[in-house]
Amino acid sequence: MTINYTRISALIFLLFFLVYSYLAGEIQVFAFDEHADFNARTFPKFISYLGIAVSFLTLVLSRGEDDEPFDQFEWLKVFVLFVLVFTYGIIIKSVGFFLSTNLFLLISYYYLGVRSYKVLLLCSFPVVAGLQFMLHGLLDVYIRDPFLQFLGVIS
Amino acid sequence: MIEGIMIGVNTAFSGYNIIMVMMGCFAGTIIGMLPGLGPMSAIALMIPITYGFDPASAMILMAGVYYGAIFGGSTSSILINAPGVAGTVSSSFDGYPMAKNGQAGKALAIAAYASFSGGTIAALFLLVAAPQLAKVSLSFQSADYFALMCVGLLSIAAFASKGQFLKAMIMTAFGLALATVGQDSLSDITRFHFGNINLMDGISFVLLVMATFAMSEAFMIIFKKMDISFKASDVSKEKLGSIKLSKDEVKEMVPVVGRTSVLGFLVGVLPGAGATIASFLAWGFERSIASAKEKLKFGKGSIKGLTAPETANNAACTGSFVPLLTLGIPGSGTTAVMLGALLSFGVQPGPRLYVEQPEIFWSIIISMYIGNVVLLVLNLPLIPYIARILAIPKNILVPLVLFFSVTGVYLISFNSFDIYFMAIVALISLVLRILNYPMPPLILGFILGGMIEKNLRRALLINDGSFSFMWERPISLTLFIIMIIIVLLQIYQGLQKKQN
């Protein structure tokens, strides 16, 4: 049996469904429900059986013909974008929607190669301001924004 | 029924909802045009905008986005041979050669007229078929619903997997497993939350859709170094040429429209099939019945070759609303996203929808017709201008898609945890997509998970824990036989592939 990416992923799924199956058995149900025909454990158990069966079959039967080599892709760029999204999530509450979103957009554009200041500014501030106006002003969706509150733009 | 239709007409023709259709068609065309971003991403990106809307208007907007995206996909297929949507791949077979021969405008006009005709005929079928099916489905019991949902899951795994049925089934099981996170609907017991308060309510459907489609698609564009931008001159008005069709060309189109709209609608109604399969089938069907002389034209700019998939994919889009509206079971990945959106509005589609909320049921159906008119009257003349969106470079587009995805999820809960979780899910789905694991079965499994559990629970409790309901009720039995046939077909195909 040769190792390929599909087999590795199938093995990970197999482990996932084995752990899932174990955790499904550990779900605390009410005492009167323990021996019921159907309780909170039943459906997860069925899912785990299905998952174990199909991931095991994939593990055994896969020949990895359609696998693409992983080293040809832009891992670093995606990872940096992932970190940017993550950081955006961290600062959005403390800094506020307007500033954090503009920062996220400006840094992302710049990282992906945009160098024109005109493009950088036109594709960030007006877009964010427009969306925030639509949500806040037109659709009545309140977005807490300490920065804009500090500036007195929103109450 | 007449009263319901009148309510629907009233709702759909209100000024507000007509603007919704126009906005939906316009936004859908733009997003559908961008290679990689299909109707599912387009609808997912629209969900946050619809929060403040009433359910009917939101669904009208999303339906507009759906067929707008299909129309936009055809445009990029024809102009630059880069289908934005899988359902329009076969449109490029004859559309792109026509564009290369200097007939891009004509090809776009054929696509628009064919889409309009296919969508309109299918909307009429829907008008007749949906209430009938809704009446039939009133006789469905829990066991039948359970069986029907299993057929839906199996068939979407079979059709969406491109020969990777086992991988699609893993994704189905994964989606079902994710659906069990959070509170059990009957006993209120929380499951798989690992002490994290953010998981006690379960995983948000919008989060999952945004992460697996919109965000992972944006990552994919960077990850695969995809060159998605084109020169503005490639889609200029001068290069498109005339959009007028001659009488002979219209004559050639008419019988094809008639045949393939029926075919497309029927394929769309089937759970798991949809626009992609319908368009390929229609192209293949028209080619097989064409004369030897006409057959040679297919793939080189045949009018019939372009009309067939364009009619069928729009008819299938409309057809896929039949199981969604009448049974509450989505027939495709896109309608699965719409089902999730409906559920988040507190609307439960199914046989009762057309009795209890006729304004939603009928206004969606009638808005489809308005949408087809909008696409023909507004979008076709504007195509040279809309197509300039293709000139947006990826380094601008990707951050914007990421921003809209994050905003969409943040606006539901105002919870930073959802953003972290979304980024992680997007990264995982990116890796899974590279390994050819299809995403639609995951979404369908996730959306149907709760309903399957509820119906299985009822069926088992009624039958004292026995699975005999599978063969005791004729509807269930038929559906389980269909399931067995689907599985056997997949095994047969797998064996055949191995032999080859």
Interface residues (C-beta under 8 A of the other chain):
Chain A: Y5 T6 S9 A10 F13 F16 F17 Y20 L23 A24 I27 Q28 V29 F30 D33 D37 F38 N39 A40 T42 F43 P44 F46 I47 S48 L50 G51 V54 S55 L57 T58 L61 S62 D66 D67 E68 F70 F73 E74 W75 K77 V78 L81 F82 L84 V85 F86 Y88 G89 I90 I92 K93 F97 T101 F104 L105 S108 Y109 L112 G113 V114 V119 C123 V127 V128 L131 M134 L135 L139 D140 V141 I143 R144
Chain B: I49 Y51 G52 Q164 L166 K167 M169 I170 T172 A173 F174 L176 A177 T180 D184 L186 S187 I189 R191 F192 M215 A218 F219 I222 F223 K224 K225 P393 K394 N395 I396 V398 P399 L400 L402 F403 V406 T407 Y410 L411 F414 S416 D418 I419 Y420 M422 A423 A426 L427 L430 L432 I434 L435 N436 Y437 I452 E453 L456 R457 L460 L461 D464 G465 G494
